[in-house]
Amino acid sequence: MYILLFILFILLILIIAYIISGLKPYKFNRYGSSESAVREGKMTGATRDRRDAKRIVEPTMQDRSRGNSIEFHRHGKFNEVEFVRAGMTGKFGTNLSYTISGEGNGLDYSQLRKLLSQKEYFIERPITENVTVSFGSYGGFKNEHRKLNFDPDFFKQHAAIKNVLDRHNSIVKKLLLFKTIKYLIPLGNQFIPKTYTTEEFDALSDAAIKYPLIVKKDNTCKQTGIKIVTSKEEYYAAKKELKLHNDAVISEYITKPLTIGGIKMHLRVYLLVSVKSGIIKSFIFDEYKIYLAEAPYKEGDWLNPKIHISGVNQNTKIYKWPDDLDRVNGEQINIDVINYSLEECKRVLAMAVVSTNTDKYSESDGGYHLYGIDILPTQTGQVYILEVNHHPGFGWVTANKEVTQSFSYTFFSFILNNTVFPMLGLTRPEPPYAENTMASGSLIPFAKVLIGENRCILIPHLTATKDEIASAHKINFFKKIYSFEHFMESGAELYLIGSGTIIIGYIALDQDGYISIAVMEDYQNRGIATAMIAQLLDIYMARHYTEKIPYIVKIKKENTFMNLIATRLHFVLNSNNEYERPLKMPHIGTNTHITHSGHKLT
C-alpha cells in the first residue's frame, strides 16, 4: 500500500513538472528566435546556420609581428553564413574590389593575388573602374623621363585606399629629413652623418672639411650618380662629371663598416607609412636585406667604387643578418649593442616620417607608401642613415624564383595586415612604430582615444582570441536588454573594443544597419564610445566606397547617451524618429585626369 502511494506521488510530481515546463514563457527577440530556444539550441533556419558556423570558426593568428596572413577559417574559406557575419555580402555589406597595375619592381604579384583570394570577397577589376583598393607600381626607369611597367590610368583611378602618398620630399630629401630629425627628434642626431648642400660645401674652406666625403646626385638609384672624394679638386671633378648644380648632397663618409667575406655591407630596411582620415602611422618590416660592395674593403683607394659603394647589383647570394657577419679583429661582434642602436635608429626614422606633411592624393580616401631605407652598421656599434628611397626596388637575387615568391608573400602580408585589412575592418590594427595626427581628417577629433599608449582599437570578433571573446560575454548593454551572445546569434557584425591588453566593450552592427555599443562601467564615457563608432563609420565608408547608393547606418533614439553620440557624429533624425547617416565617399569622377608629381611604388 505504501509502495503504491509512493509511486503515485512520484508520478504526480512528474506530471506537474511537465505541465510547468509546457507553460514556460517564450520571450521572442527581434530576430525571430525565442531566447529560450537560443539557450536550449532549438533554433531553426538562419539562426541554426549561424550557430553551426560559429562552431567551426576558430580563428588562429599567425605571427602578426611578421605580417603573416590571418586565417579566418580553419578550413581555409568562408561559407555563406560567415560572409554575412563578416558583413561582406548581401544587404549587410558589399564585395571589395581591387586592381593591380605595374608589377615590375622585383616583387611577385601572384602572391598578392593569392593573399587576396584567401578572402573570397575581394574581386579584381580593370584599372578603368573605381575600386576599394588600388595597387600600382613603377618597375624602374628606362630613362630619366619614362617609367617601365606602369599604367598611366593609375593617375586617374579613384579608390578608397591607394598605395601611394604625396608630399614626401621631407622624407626622401636627405637634408630635409635630417633637419626634421635635428629639430624634432634630437636623439636622432647620432644616426646622421654630417651632410651639406652644394652651396654650403662650396662656401667651406678646405681646412674645415673632414675627408673622405661621398657626393650623391639627388633622385638617383642603384648606385648611380655617386662619387667619393678626398679633396676639393676631386669634388669639383665629380661635380663636373655628374653635372651637379644644386641637386646633390655631400656627406661624411663613414669608415669601419661591418663586412661579410671581407666586403663592405649595408642594410635595406623597409618602412611603411599609412594615412587614413587624418591619422598617419609608420611600420617597419622586420626582415632586413643585406647589400654588398664588389671588392674587399680597405681604408683607402677612395676613388674605387667597387670597394666603397654597396648595393643590390652586387648581390650573388642571400646573406642572413647577423649570422653571416665577419668577426672584427678576430673577435665576435657584440650584436646586442648593434641591434639596440639599430632599433633606436628605426624609431627615430618612424617618428620623423609621421612628423612630416606626407598626405594622400585627392582621388583616394586613404593610402600608404613604402620607403627603402639604407642603414650602415659599423664596427663601433653605431649605425648611420645613408638615404631614404621613395621608389625602391625589391629585387634581391637574380632569377631565384622561390626566394622572390617567399619574400613577396611575407612582404605583401606585412603590407595588407598593417594597412588594407585594418582600414577595412578585417583584422585588428597592429601597434605602429610611431603615429601622429595630420592637418585634417574625420578621425582627428578622436585622436586621444585612437592613438598613443592608451589607444582603443576595434577587433573583428572573428579574429579575437577565446579569452577576448570570453571577456566580451561578461559585458552587457544598457539595462541588459541584449547580450554579446544575442548579437552573435543574430548575425550582427561584431567588433570587440580593446584597450591595452583588456577588452572593455564591443560594437554591434546588425543586418538592418543599427549600431549598438556596450562599454564596461569603468570606461563608460562618451569619448570612447563616440570614437569607436566614428572608427566603425570610417571602416564602412571605405567598404562601400564604390557603391552608387549610399549605405545607411542607424542609431535608435533610446537614451541621452546614444542621442548625444548620434548628434556628435552628424546623424540626423529620419521619418521614423531614428538617427541615420548615409555613408558615401565623395568621388571626383572616373574620367577626371589628375596630374601628379610623384606617384610611386607598391
N, C-alpha and C positions, 0 to 999 in steps of 0.2 A: 504493500500500500504506500509506504513512504517513498519507495523507489519510483513508483508510478507518478506520485506527486512531484518528485524532484525532476523527472523527465518533462512533465507538463510545464513546470516552472521555467526550465531551460528553453523549451520551445516558445513560450510566451515572450521571453527576453529577446530571442532571435527575431520573432515577428515584429516586435516594437522597434528594434534596431533597423530592420528592413524598411518599415514604414517611414521612420525618421529620415533615413538616407534618401528615400524616394521623394521626400518633401524638401530636400536640401535646396536652398535658393540658388539660382544661377544669375550671376551678375555679368552681363554682356559688355565687353569693351567695344570701342567704336570701330574695330576691325572685323567684327562678326563672330569671333570665337569667345566662348564664355571663359571667365577667369578660372573657374574650377576645372574646365576642360583643359585649359593650358597647364594647370598644375598636375592634372592626372594623365596628361598625354593623350586625351581622347579628342584629337583635332582632326579636321578633315580639310581637303582641298589645299589651297596655297599655304595655310598655316602649318599643316603637317609637312609639306615640302620644305618650308623654311627650317623647321626643326631638323629634318633629315639632313639638310645642307649644313646646318650648324655642327652636327655630329662629325662630319667628315672634314671640316675646315680646321686644321691645326697649323696655324702659321708658324713658320720657322724663320729665324733671322740668320743670314749667312754673313758673318764678319762685316758688319756695316762700316767699320772703320776703314776697310779697304775698298768699299764701294761695290761689293758684290751684290748680285740681284737678290731680291726678296721673293720667296716662294709663298704665294697666297694660298696655294692648294697643294696638298702633298701628292696628289695625282697629276699635278702639272698644269691643269686647266680649270677655269671657272665653268660650272654648269649654269643653266639659265637662271636658276633661283639665286645663285651667288652674284650673277650680273646685277640683278635687281637690288640685292642687299648692298652691293657696292655702289649703287646709284649711277650706273653707267649706260643703261638702255631703257627703252620704253618711255612712258610719260615722266618717269622719275629721273631720267638723265639723258645722255647722248653718247654716241660714239666719238672717239677722239681721232682727229686726222693729223697726218704729218707728211712732210716732203723732205727728200734728201737730194741735195744738188752739190756738185763738185766732185768729191770722192777721190781727190788726187794728192792728198797731203801725207801719205805714208800710213794711214790707218785703213783697216779692212772694214768697210761699211756693211758688209754682210753680217758682222757681229752686232752692229747697232740694230739692223732689221731683226736679227734673231732675238735680241732682248725685248724689242717692242712687240714682236709676235707672241711672246710669252704672256703678254697682256692682250687678250683677244679683242679688246675694244679699240685698239689702235689700228687705223686703216691708212695705207699710203695713198696719197693723192698727187695729181700733177701740180707742178710749181705755179701754174697759172691760177690756182684757186687759193682763197683764204683758208688757212688751216689753224689747228690748235698749236702745233709746234713745227717750226721750220729749221731744218739743219742744212746749213750751206757752208762751203769752204772754198778757199783758194788752194790750188795744187802747186803753188810755186810760181815762178816768173819766167816767161820765155824771154822777155827783155824788160827794161825798166817800166814800160807802159802797158804791157799786155800780160794778163794773167792766164794761167793754164787751168783747164778743168773747172771752169767757172761759168755758171749760167746767169746772164745779166738780169733775168726775171727775178732773181733773188732780191735785187734792189727794190722792185715794185711790190713784192708779195707782202701781204698783211698776215700777222699771226699773233696769237696770244703770247707765245714765247718764241723768241728768235735767238739763235746762238751768235749774236754779235752785239757789241756795245759801241757807243760813240764817246768822244771826248777823252781818249786815253793818252793824250800827249803827256800829261803829267805823270803817267806811269812809264811809258816807253822812252821818253826823252830823259836820258840819264841825268842831265843837270837838273831838270825839274823834279825828277824823283828824289834825287839827293837833297834838294832844297826842302822838299816835303818832309823827308826824314829828319833833316837837320833842325828844322824849326818846330815840328810837331812831335817828333819822337827822338829826343836827344840820345837815348840809349842806343839808337841805331847808327850813330856816327862811327862806331868802332868797326862796322861792316862795310864802310865805304872807302875805297881808295881815293886819294886826293885827285880831284878832277878839275879841268879848266875848259873854257871855251877857247876857240882860236884867238879871239880878240884878247882875252885875259892872258893867254900864254904869250902872244906876240909882245905884250907890254912888259913881260918879266925879263929881268937880267939873267944872264947865264949862271951867275953865281947863286941866284935864288932858286935854281931848279935842281931837283934830285933825279938823276938819271939811273936806269933807263926808264923811258916812258912809252906808252902804247898809244898810237894815234888811230882813231877809228872814224870812218865816214858814217854819217848818220843814215839810218834806214837801209843798212846793208845786211846781208845774211850769208851763212855758210862760209865764214872766214874770209869774205871778200872785203876790200877796202880797208885793210888793216896793215899797219906798219909799226915796227918797234924801232925807236930812235935813241941814240946816246949823246946827241949834241944838237945845238941849234941848226947847224949846217944840214945834218941828216933830217931834221924836222922840216926844213924848207924844201929839201929834195922830195920828201914824202908828200908834202903839201902840194907840190907841183905835179908829181906823178898821179896822185889821187884826185887832182883837180878840186882841191878843197877851198872853200871860201869861209862862210860862217856855218857850214853844215857838218861839223866834226867836233869830237871831244878828244881831249888829251888827258890820259890818266896815268897815275903812278903804276909802274909795272911791278906786280907782286912776285917776289922771289921765294925760293924754298917751297915749291908746291909739293903736294903728295904725288907719288908716282906709282905706276903699275908696269912691271917689267922694265923699270928704269925710265919710263916715258911719262912726261907731264900729263896730268888728267884734270878735268873739272866735272862738276855735276850739273845735269839738267834737271831742274825742279819745275813741275807744272803747277801753276796757281790758277784757280778757277774763281771768277768773280760773277756774282749774280745780282741782278737788280729787279725788284718787283714791288710796285705800289709804294715807293718811297723808302724802301729798306735795301741797303746794299750789304752783301756778305761776301766773305772770301774763304775759300777752302784750299787745301794743299794736298795733292796726290802723294801718297806715302811710298811710292816706288821711284827711285832715282835712276836716271840713265847716266852712264859714265862715258864721257867723250875724251879721246886721247889725241896727242900730237903724233907726228910721224917718226921722229928720230929721238934717240935717248937724250934726256935733259942734261944740261950743264949750265953753269953760271958763266955766261959769255957767249960769243958768236951771236950777238943780239939780233943781227940782221937776218938770221936764218929762220924763216917762219916754220920750217919743219920741226924745229926744236921747241919753239915758244908759243905757237898757235895751236891750240887743241880744238877739236870739233868733230862733228858727226861723220864727215867724209873720210876720216882716218880709221874708223872702227871696222875691224875684220872679224870680231867675235864679241860675245856678250860677256861683260865683266860684272861681278857682283860686289855691291857695297855692303860692308867694308872688307869682306873676306879676301879680296884679291889685291889689296894694297901691299906695297913693298914695306919692308922694315926700314927704319930710319937709324942710320949708324949701327946697324946690326941689332937694334932693339925693337920690340913690338911697339906699335903706335898706341898711345893712350886714347883709344877710340871714344871712351866715355866723355873726355874733355871736348873732342871734336864734335860729337853728336850734341852735346849741350850747347855749344856755340852755334851749331847749325840750326838747332831748334829755336834758339833766340833770334837768329837771323830771319828765319821764316816768319816768326811772329811779327817782327818789325816790318817786313815786307807786306804781310797781310794787313797790318794796321795802316800802313802808308797808303795802300790801294783803296781802302774804304774811306780814307780821308780826302780823296780826290773828287773831282766833279764828273767822273765817269757816269754815263747815263745810257738809257735805252734810246733806240731810234723811235721816231714818231709813228711808224707803221706797226709797232708792236706794243703790247701792254707790259711785257717783261722780257728780260733777256739774260744772257750770260756770255762770258768770253773767257778764253783760255790764253794764258801767257806762259811762255817758256823762259825761265829764269836761270841764268848761268851763274853758278856759285863755285868759287875756288877755295878748297880747303888746303891749309898749309901745315908744314911740319911742326909749327909752334902751337897748333891747336886753334888758331884763329881762322875764320872764314871770311871771304870777301864777295860782295855782289859785283859781278862783272857787267852784266847787262840784262835788260828785260826785252824779250821779243814778243811783239803783239801779233805776229802771224808765224809762229814756229812750225817747223816740220816735225813729223813724228816718226820718221824712218829711223831705223836702228842698225840692223844688219841686213845688207842687201840680199834679196832673193830668199830669205828664210821665212817661208810661208807660215810654218807652225808658230814661230815666235811672234810674227805680226798678228796672227789670229788671236793668240792667247793674250798678248798685250792689249789689243784692241777691245777684246771682250771685257777685260778688267777696267780699262780706261773709260769705255763708254758706260759701264756700270757706275763708276765713280761720278761721272757727269750726270747721269739720269737720277741717281739717288740723292744728289745734292742740289739739283735744280728742277728738272722737269717733273719728276714724280712728286716731290713735296709741294711744288707750286700747284699741282692738280689734285692734291689731297690723297695721293695713292700710297705714300709712305710717310713715316714720321720724319720730320726735319732733323738732320744731324747738327750737333753744335758746331758752329763755324770757328775758324781761327780768329776772325775779327768780324765785327758788324757795326753799322752806323746808320743814321738817318740821312736823307737827302733833302734837297730844297723843297720838293713837293711830292705828294703821293697820298693815296687814300688811307694808308695804314700809319702814317706819321703820328696822328693824334694818340695812337695806342702804343707808341714805341716803348714806354716804361714797362708795359706788360709783355711785349713781344720780343724785346731784345735785352741783352745783359745777363748777368749771372742768375737772376731770379725770373728769367723768361718763362712764360707759359706757352705750351705748344699743343697742337691738335694731333692726336694719334689715331689714325684709322683703326677701328676696332678689330678688323681682320688681321692687322699686323701687331696687335697688342699681345703681350705675354699672358700666360694663365694667371699669374699673380696680379697683373694690372686689371684683367677682367674681373677677378675676384674682388678687388678694391672697388671697382665701379658698381658692382652688385650691392654694395653696402650704402650707396648714396641714393637718396630718393628725391623726387621732385617735390615742388611746393605742395604742402598738405598731403604728401604721399599718394597723390592721385595715380601716378604712373611710376613704374619701376624700370630699371635697366633691362630686366628680363622681358618686360612688356614690349619695349621698343625692339628688342632683338627678334621676338616672335612676330612682330607686326610687319617686318620688312623694312623698317626705317634705316637710313644710313646713320651710323653712329660714329662719333669721334670722342675719344677719351681726352680729357684735359690734363696734361702733365705739367707739374712744376717741380723741377729738380728730379728727385727720384720717386716722388709720390704722385698718385692720381687724385686730383682734387675735384673732379666733376666730369661731366660729359654733355655733349650736344647731340640732339636727335633731329634729323630732317626726315619727316615721314613722306609717304608716297603722294600726299596731296600738297606737298610743299610747305607744310607748317614746321616752324622751328621751335624746339623746346630745349631748355638748358637746366641742368642741375649742378649745383656747386656746393661743396662741403661748407658747413656753417662757419668755420674759421676763415674761409676765403670768400664769404658772400658779400661782395660789394659790386656796384655796377661797373667799376673799372675793368675787372677781369671778365665778367660776363659780356660786356659790350665789346671788348677787344676780341674775344673768342668768336663771337657772332660776326664781327667785322671780317675776321680772317676766313670764316666759312663763306661769307658772301664773296670774298676775293677769289677763293677756290672755284666756286660755282660760276663766277663771271668768266674765268679762264676756260672752264669746261664747255661753256655754252657760247664761246666767242664767235663761232661761225654760223650760229643759228639766226635766221631772219626774224623769227618770232621770239621775243624776249621770254626767258624762263622767269616765272614769278614765284617768289618766296613770301611766306606769310607768318605773321605772329598774331595769336589770338589776344583780343583785348580782355585780359583776365585779371591783371593786378597792376598796381602802380609801378612795381619793379620792371616788368616787361614793357609796359607802356612807355616809360621813360627811355628804355633802350631802343625801342622802335623809333621813337621821335629823334633820338640822337643819330641813328643810322639812316635817317631820311626815308623811313617808311611812311606811307600815307593811308588814311582810312578809306576803305572801299565801300561799296553799297551794302555789304553785309556787316558793316561796322567792325571790320577786322583790318589790321595793319597789313599792307602788302608793299612789295617793292620789286619792280622788274629788273632783271639782271641782263644788261646788254652793253657790250663794249662799243664805243664809237669807232666806226670804220672810216677811213679816209676815202676808200674806194679802190676796187681791184685794178682799175685801169689807170690810176694816177701814177705818174712816173716821179720818183723821188731820187734826186741825185745825192749820193753820199760821198764823203771824202775819206772813207776809210773802212768800208765793210771788210772784215777779215775773218778767216779761220772757222774752225769747227764749233 
